[in-house]
């Protein structure tokens, strides 16, 4: 029964619209309202308890100091410093000024817009998915707060008016929602950690917990420090601490979820999605730390221009897009490994930068951030050579749950297939494990194995790889990893290689099975011969010899009393001894025809053919036959004798030809006659069956058919190399 889909998350939609409205109201006001050149950002060092901290900047020449009040006029604004000095700033056309600020921060705005678009599409495709809803709230909060931050608050609005409260709510309150939603995404994406966590109230507590705490603490601050600048100063610091805790909790939850996920296909897919989000987020964070945050904190300047600080964010956007839409999620695993290794190298660069700055300060020298960064790059480059392999092993373990890539696993599988004994169930399991596929099947009788990993994956499709060197029905079937997934060209190449090796292993298995069956047939034939020999010896020869013994004893006793009767008994003994001798000779002939040892192949066949009445037989044997193996020689002779016997009994032929020749290490025997041929309805007799059995025992063949021009043709092929294994 199909489960009904969950309802639309209206709470997510309402929160998203509300945050967009807050950002839209502030940006509309900034466009429509003229402002001075002094614009504040939401940093704690710019907002003081007693006022705002101002510094001279290009295009806005001001004396450095603390401004405690402002007076807005129709065309200018008057700023009052803490020491009583005044500064007069003209009001400027706000759209031009605002556009300039937006262009300078274009990379950052592009990052948050791209993130919002990806999350909005994901939510539109799956409006009931809790993880997609949490990501939409997170991206919307970042979008709204970032635009408000970039636009900034004009200095004249910091001491009066309603816009400062919207600025506080947008840069601090909405920002608190963003990192609360980040924690919710770690719990809910790509699937809920537990049914309890997905409930509406719990989601609201996770997503809005930081906002609630910040609001309560800001209320306390407002009661103790009623001045707005003091409120902004302390609430910004409070929000920074809360954000650090939320970020740490998010990382811990994501790490625990990834490490605890098993190897079922469903969990592998979820784990892969979390890895794409986590690794891309870690790479973005490391780039920000290495190029901007750490250098600014230690040296006072960044390594890269501040206008480019939004570029690393596109790494996270790309990782989130792959995880959300599962687009080539497994196909791009190699890229995920490279990003993880790069993240480790960036972490090493940050540590090297810190070390360089500490050494410089200990030596009393002065370096710019760029100079310290170049030294850190040199240290990282030297250290990266020995550490690269270590980082790659760690990355492979994180991505593949092992220190080897799928290609290395499949390469080792090829070595396994080259062994004499192959466990095809293990082969199927290794292919599924290496490629994270839900199912693998190998069908090549007598091999029929299938490996299923966990639960079925939606929209998975099968890809068939024929096994080379076998039957057309022999195949390796591998299922894809889900919707819109397909194997890479490298994976297809490896699977084709593995399928050909599986075909070779199956052919080896079949040859082994045939050898076992042939060996069993040979043992059966030997046992039948022994039974026949025992029956003749026990039923014929032994009673005859026993009778001779008894009659000899009788003759001994009659020699004294009745010599005439003794002579008659001795005559019987003589007749029975002759009969026993004939039986022994027949047994000897059955084991190996004596004519072969006494005369050879050609004379023995010629002598036998001479006894056929009314048939002219020509024996044509190649002089290059040489000395044949005993088993081959006996089989060829007996088959030829049996064929000639059939000619004499049934063919009504006048001419017959026996040909023997060597071709490709095989003895070919052909017996052809010009008789009446084979009957339309015929039943294979004992003689015909014995011919087939003798040829098959040696790994050869015996074919009986019509001769061109009339008559019968018997064609026999016997290999000279006979296996006795």
FENSULDA-V222691 format. One record per run of one state. SS is the DSSP state (@ for helix, = for strand, . for the rest). FROM is the first residue (numbers start at 0). TO is the last residue. If there is no record, write none. Layout:
# FENSULDA-V222691
ss=SS from=FROM to=TO
ss=SS from=FROM to=TO
This chain:
# FENSULDA-V222691
ss=. from=0 to=8
ss=@ from=9 to=31
ss=. from=32 to=33
ss== from=34 to=34
ss=. from=35 to=37
ss== from=38 to=39
ss=. from=40 to=45
ss== from=46 to=46
ss=. from=47 to=50
ss== from=51 to=53
ss=. from=54 to=55
ss== from=56 to=56
ss=. from=57 to=58
ss== from=59 to=59
ss=. from=60 to=63
ss== from=64 to=71
ss=. from=72 to=74
ss== from=75 to=80
ss=. from=81 to=84
ss== from=85 to=89
ss=. from=90 to=90
ss== from=91 to=91
ss=. from=92 to=92
ss=@ from=93 to=103
ss=. from=104 to=104
ss=@ from=105 to=124
ss=. from=125 to=128
ss=@ from=129 to=150
ss=. from=151 to=151
ss== from=152 to=153
ss=@ from=154 to=156
ss=. from=157 to=161
ss=@ from=162 to=187
ss=. from=188 to=198
ss=@ from=199 to=223
ss=. from=224 to=226
ss=@ from=227 to=259
ss=. from=260 to=263
ss=@ from=264 to=298
ss=. from=299 to=304
ss=@ from=305 to=307
ss=. from=308 to=311
ss=@ from=312 to=324
ss=. from=325 to=331
ss=@ from=332 to=362
ss=. from=363 to=367
ss=@ from=368 to=399
ss=. from=400 to=404
ss=@ from=405 to=416
ss=. from=417 to=422
ss=@ from=423 to=434
ss=. from=435 to=437
ss== from=438 to=443
ss=. from=444 to=445
ss== from=446 to=451
ss=. from=452 to=460
ss== from=461 to=465
ss=. from=466 to=473
ss== from=474 to=478
ss=. from=479 to=487
ss=@ from=488 to=560
ss=. from=561 to=561
ss=@ from=562 to=590
ss=. from=591 to=592
ss=@ from=593 to=597
ss=. from=598 to=599
ss=@ from=600 to=609
ss=. from=610 to=614
ss== from=615 to=620
ss=. from=621 to=621
ss=@ from=622 to=624
ss=. from=625 to=628
ss=@ from=629 to=650
ss=. from=651 to=653
ss== from=654 to=662
ss=. from=663 to=664
ss== from=665 to=672
ss=. from=673 to=684
ss=@ from=685 to=696
ss=. from=697 to=699
ss== from=700 to=705
ss=. from=706 to=710
ss== from=711 to=718
ss=. from=719 to=724
